[in-house]
């Protein structure tokens, strides 16, 4: 199945709980075959969002809000 997304950015927070790590691994499995980059929310900069079709956040409200602050017309899923 061909993806409608040419590049996805997965932004996560730095939680080290097993539940959070399992969530990240599950998202990676879903994105298998799609070009994606994963980055910690504390390290994001505007240049990470170039040519991104979808941003997925895994974390709390702060992770979503910080990632969204870099976006204009890009889809975001939190």
Secondary structure, DSSP 8 states (H G I E B T S, - for coil): ---S-S-EEEEE-----HHHHHHHHHHHHHTTTS-EEEEEGGG--GGGGTT-SEEEEESSHHHHHHHHTT-SS-EEE-
